[in-house]
Amino acid sequence: MARRSLLVALGLALGLVVLLALLLATGGGPQAAPPGIPDAGPLVGWLLPIAKYLADAAAVGTVGFLLLALFLLPSSGQLEGLSVQAVRVASVSAMVWALAGTLTFFATAADLYARPLVDLEMRQVWSFLQIFGVGRATAL
């Protein structure tokens, strides 16, 4: 099991390296704002694609392992054996998905309001959630 976990971690790390390399190669990484224009800063600029990548990868892992447990592994009508392990992996993946989704939500709000994460006010987060469709979609 430890070997499989290592392979999964290496696969995720490789995907992250490829994402960052492509962002740097294509100029898609965070750029400094012109003078006089507010900017959320490089932390938010890098956090957005990384958190979105992790959220998407964890979503695929969660759904994939649940489908594996329900439909592909043999069972006698109850969750047992490998199906239990698949559900446990799916639960860990779901926690990563929730954390990465939360980071994506706050980073998107900070980017929208051009404020660093530490300067983001609760009223801005609330208005992002109420007014903008992307805020509601990211929160769900």
Phi and psi restraints in degrees (value plus and minus 20) as a CYANA .aco file:
   2 ALA   PHI     -84.7   -44.7
   2 ALA   PSI     -56.0   -16.0
   3 ARG   PHI     -85.2   -45.2
   3 ARG   PSI     -61.1   -21.1
   4 ARG   PHI     -85.6   -45.6
   4 ARG   PSI     -60.6   -20.6
   5 SER   PHI     -82.6   -42.6
   5 SER   PSI     -59.1   -19.1
   6 LEU   PHI     -85.0   -45.0
   6 LEU   PSI     -61.0   -21.0
   7 LEU   PHI     -84.6   -44.6
   7 LEU   PSI     -60.6   -20.6
   8 VAL   PHI     -84.2   -44.2
   8 VAL   PSI     -65.0   -25.0
   9 ALA   PHI     -82.4   -42.4
   9 ALA   PSI     -61.0   -21.0
  10 LEU   PHI     -85.3   -45.3
  10 LEU   PSI     -59.3   -19.3
  11 GLY   PHI     -83.3   -43.3
  11 GLY   PSI     -63.6   -23.6
  12 LEU   PHI     -84.9   -44.9
  12 LEU   PSI     -60.8   -20.8
  13 ALA   PHI     -85.0   -45.0
  13 ALA   PSI     -60.8   -20.8
  14 LEU   PHI     -82.8   -42.8
  14 LEU   PSI     -62.7   -22.7
  15 GLY   PHI     -81.6   -41.6
  15 GLY   PSI     -59.2   -19.2
  16 LEU   PHI     -86.5   -46.5
  16 LEU   PSI     -60.8   -20.8
  17 VAL   PHI     -83.4   -43.4
  17 VAL   PSI     -62.9   -22.9
  18 VAL   PHI     -83.7   -43.7
  18 VAL   PSI     -63.0   -23.0
  19 LEU   PHI     -78.4   -38.4
  19 LEU   PSI     -69.2   -29.2
  20 LEU   PHI     -85.6   -45.6
  20 LEU   PSI     -59.6   -19.6
  21 ALA   PHI     -83.2   -43.2
  21 ALA   PSI     -62.2   -22.2
  22 LEU   PHI     -87.4   -47.4
  22 LEU   PSI     -58.9   -18.9
  23 LEU   PHI     -82.6   -42.6
  23 LEU   PSI     -62.3   -22.3
  24 LEU   PHI     -89.2   -49.2
  24 LEU   PSI     -60.6   -20.6
  25 ALA   PHI     -89.5   -49.5
  25 ALA   PSI     -52.7   -12.7
  26 THR   PHI    -118.7   -78.7
  26 THR   PSI     -21.2    18.8
  27 GLY   PHI      58.1    98.1
  27 GLY   PSI      -1.1    38.9
  28 GLY   PHI    -106.5   -66.5
  28 GLY   PSI     -23.5    16.5
  29 GLY   PHI     -93.1   -53.1
  29 GLY   PSI     155.3   195.3
  30 PRO   PHI     -84.6   -44.6
  30 PRO   PSI     117.8   157.8
  31 GLN   PHI    -135.4   -95.4
  31 GLN   PSI     128.9   168.9
  32 ALA   PHI     -87.6   -47.6
  32 ALA   PSI     117.1   157.1
  33 ALA   PHI     -93.8   -53.8
  33 ALA   PSI     129.4   169.4
  34 PRO   PHI     -79.4   -39.4
  34 PRO   PSI     134.7   174.7
  35 PRO   PHI     -76.1   -36.1
  35 PRO   PSI     116.7   156.7
  36 GLY   PHI      70.6   110.6
  36 GLY   PSI     -31.4     8.6
  37 ILE   PHI    -121.1   -81.1
  37 ILE   PSI     107.5   147.5
  38 PRO   PHI     -85.7   -45.7
  38 PRO   PSI     131.3   171.3
  39 ASP   PHI    -163.1  -123.1
  39 ASP   PSI     124.0   164.0
  40 ALA   PHI     -97.6   -57.6
  40 ALA   PSI     -37.2     2.8
  41 GLY   PHI      79.4   119.4
  41 GLY   PSI     148.1   188.1
  42 PRO   PHI     -89.1   -49.1
  42 PRO   PSI     -48.9    -8.9
  43 LEU   PHI     -80.4   -40.4
  43 LEU   PSI     -67.8   -27.8
  44 VAL   PHI     -87.0   -47.0
  44 VAL   PSI     -59.2   -19.2
  45 GLY   PHI     -80.7   -40.7
  45 GLY   PSI     -57.1   -17.1
  46 TRP   PHI    -106.3   -66.3
  46 TRP   PSI     -51.4   -11.4
  47 LEU   PHI     -86.6   -46.6
  47 LEU   PSI     -55.8   -15.8
  48 LEU   PHI     -77.5   -37.5
  48 LEU   PSI     -77.0   -37.0
  49 PRO   PHI     -88.5   -48.5
  49 PRO   PSI     -53.1   -13.1
  50 ILE   PHI     -88.9   -48.9
  50 ILE   PSI     -65.9   -25.9
  51 ALA   PHI     -85.2   -45.2
  51 ALA   PSI     -58.7   -18.7
  52 LYS   PHI     -85.0   -45.0
  52 LYS   PSI     -61.1   -21.1
  53 TYR   PHI     -80.7   -40.7
  53 TYR   PSI     -67.6   -27.6
  54 LEU   PHI     -84.7   -44.7
  54 LEU   PSI     -59.4   -19.4
  55 ALA   PHI     -83.9   -43.9
  55 ALA   PSI     -64.2   -24.2
  56 ASP   PHI     -85.6   -45.6
  56 ASP   PSI     -63.0   -23.0
  57 ALA   PHI     -84.6   -44.6
  57 ALA   PSI     -61.5   -21.5
  58 ALA   PHI     -88.2   -48.2
  58 ALA   PSI     -54.9   -14.9
  59 ALA   PHI     -83.3   -43.3
  59 ALA   PSI     -64.7   -24.7
  60 VAL   PHI     -81.9   -41.9
  60 VAL   PSI     -63.0   -23.0
  61 GLY   PHI     -83.5   -43.5
  61 GLY   PSI     -62.8   -22.8
  62 THR   PHI     -82.5   -42.5
  62 THR   PSI     -73.2   -33.2
  63 VAL   PHI     -84.4   -44.4
  63 VAL   PSI     -61.5   -21.5
  64 GLY   PHI     -82.1   -42.1
  64 GLY   PSI     -66.1   -26.1
  65 PHE   PHI     -91.0   -51.0
  65 PHE   PSI     -51.9   -11.9
  66 LEU   PHI     -88.7   -48.7
  66 LEU   PSI     -61.0   -21.0
  67 LEU   PHI     -84.5   -44.5
  67 LEU   PSI     -58.4   -18.4
  68 LEU   PHI     -79.5   -39.5
  68 LEU   PSI     -67.0   -27.0
  69 ALA   PHI     -85.8   -45.8
  69 ALA   PSI     -57.7   -17.7
  70 LEU   PHI    -101.0   -61.0
  70 LEU   PSI     -58.9   -18.9
  71 PHE   PHI    -137.5   -97.5
  71 PHE   PSI     -48.0    -8.0
  72 LEU   PHI    -120.8   -80.8
  72 LEU   PSI     -46.4    -6.4
  73 LEU   PHI    -111.3   -71.3
  73 LEU   PSI     121.7   161.7
  74 PRO   PHI     -87.3   -47.3
  74 PRO   PSI     120.5   160.5
  75 SER   PHI    -170.9  -130.9
  75 SER   PSI     141.8   181.8
  76 SER   PHI    -128.7   -88.7
  76 SER   PSI      16.3    56.3
  77 GLY   PHI      72.9   112.9
  77 GLY   PSI     -31.1     8.9
  78 GLN   PHI    -144.7  -104.7
  78 GLN   PSI     137.0   177.0
  79 LEU   PHI     -97.2   -57.2
  79 LEU   PSI      97.8   137.8
  80 GLU   PHI    -174.1  -134.1
  80 GLU   PSI     141.5   181.5
  81 GLY   PHI      41.7    81.7
  81 GLY   PSI    -147.2  -107.2
  82 LEU   PHI     -85.2   -45.2
  82 LEU   PSI     -47.6    -7.6
  83 SER   PHI     -83.9   -43.9
  83 SER   PSI     -58.2   -18.2
  84 VAL   PHI     -84.4   -44.4
  84 VAL   PSI     -62.3   -22.3
  85 GLN   PHI     -83.1   -43.1
  85 GLN   PSI     -60.8   -20.8
  86 ALA   PHI     -83.4   -43.4
  86 ALA   PSI     -59.6   -19.6
  87 VAL   PHI     -88.1   -48.1
  87 VAL   PSI     -56.1   -16.1
  88 ARG   PHI     -84.2   -44.2
  88 ARG   PSI     -63.2   -23.2
  89 VAL   PHI     -84.0   -44.0
  89 VAL   PSI     -60.1   -20.1
  90 ALA   PHI     -83.3   -43.3
  90 ALA   PSI     -55.4   -15.4
  91 SER   PHI     -89.8   -49.8
  91 SER   PSI     -57.9   -17.9
  92 VAL   PHI     -85.7   -45.7
  92 VAL   PSI     -63.1   -23.1
  93 SER   PHI     -82.8   -42.8
  93 SER   PSI     -56.2   -16.2
  94 ALA   PHI     -86.9   -46.9
  94 ALA   PSI     -56.1   -16.1
  95 MET   PHI     -86.1   -46.1
  95 MET   PSI     -61.4   -21.4
  96 VAL   PHI     -83.4   -43.4
  96 VAL   PSI     -61.1   -21.1
  97 TRP   PHI     -79.4   -39.4
  97 TRP   PSI     -65.2   -25.2
  98 ALA   PHI     -84.9   -44.9
  98 ALA   PSI     -63.8   -23.8
  99 LEU   PHI     -85.9   -45.9
  99 LEU   PSI     -64.9   -24.9
 100 ALA   PHI     -87.2   -47.2
 100 ALA   PSI     -55.8   -15.8
 101 GLY   PHI     -85.2   -45.2
 101 GLY   PSI     -58.4   -18.4
 102 THR   PHI     -84.9   -44.9
 102 THR   PSI     -63.3   -23.3
 103 LEU   PHI     -81.0   -41.0
 103 LEU   PSI     -61.8   -21.8
 104 THR   PHI     -81.9   -41.9
 104 THR   PSI     -62.9   -22.9
 105 PHE   PHI     -78.9   -38.9
 105 PHE   PSI     -72.2   -32.2
 106 PHE   PHI     -89.3   -49.3
 106 PHE   PSI     -56.4   -16.4
 107 ALA   PHI     -87.5   -47.5
 107 ALA   PSI     -57.2   -17.2
 108 THR   PHI     -86.4   -46.4
 108 THR   PSI     -61.4   -21.4
 109 ALA   PHI     -83.6   -43.6
 109 ALA   PSI     -63.5   -23.5
 110 ALA   PHI     -83.8   -43.8
 110 ALA   PSI     -58.9   -18.9
 111 ASP   PHI     -87.0   -47.0
 111 ASP   PSI     -61.8   -21.8
 112 LEU   PHI     -83.0   -43.0
 112 LEU   PSI     -64.1   -24.1
 113 TYR   PHI    -108.4   -68.4
 113 TYR   PSI     -18.0    22.0
 114 ALA   PHI      33.6    73.6
 114 ALA   PSI      28.4    68.4
 115 ARG   PHI    -148.5  -108.5
 115 ARG   PSI     121.1   161.1
 116 PRO   PHI     -80.8   -40.8
 116 PRO   PSI     135.3   175.3
 117 LEU   PHI     -74.9   -34.9
 117 LEU   PSI     -59.7   -19.7
 118 VAL   PHI     -90.8   -50.8
 118 VAL   PSI     -40.3    -0.3
 119 ASP   PHI    -117.2   -77.2
 119 ASP   PSI     -20.6    19.4
 120 LEU   PHI     -90.3   -50.3
 120 LEU   PSI     108.0   148.0
 121 GLU   PHI    -115.5   -75.5
 121 GLU   PSI     133.8   173.8
 122 MET   PHI     -82.3   -42.3
 122 MET   PSI     -54.2   -14.2
 123 ARG   PHI     -86.4   -46.4
 123 ARG   PSI     -52.2   -12.2
 124 GLN   PHI     -89.9   -49.9
 124 GLN   PSI     -61.4   -21.4
 125 VAL   PHI     -82.5   -42.5
 125 VAL   PSI     -63.4   -23.4
 126 TRP   PHI     -84.5   -44.5
 126 TRP   PSI     -62.7   -22.7
 127 SER   PHI     -88.8   -48.8
 127 SER   PSI     -54.6   -14.6
 128 PHE   PHI     -80.3   -40.3
 128 PHE   PSI     -60.3   -20.3
 129 LEU   PHI     -90.7   -50.7
 129 LEU   PSI     -57.9   -17.9
 130 GLN   PHI    -103.8   -63.8
 130 GLN   PSI     -60.5   -20.5
 131 ILE   PHI    -109.5   -69.5
 131 ILE   PSI     -61.8   -21.8
 132 PHE   PHI    -116.4   -76.4
 132 PHE   PSI     114.0   154.0
 133 GLY   PHI     -81.3   -41.3
 133 GLY   PSI     -57.6   -17.6
 134 VAL   PHI     -86.2   -46.2
 134 VAL   PSI     -50.6   -10.6
 135 GLY   PHI     -87.1   -47.1
 135 GLY   PSI     -65.5   -25.5
 136 ARG   PHI     -85.6   -45.6
 136 ARG   PSI     -61.7   -21.7
 137 ALA   PHI     -86.2   -46.2
 137 ALA   PSI     -60.4   -20.4
 138 THR   PHI     -89.8   -49.8
 138 THR   PSI     -55.8   -15.8
 139 ALA   PHI     -90.1   -50.1
 139 ALA   PSI     -47.6    -7.6
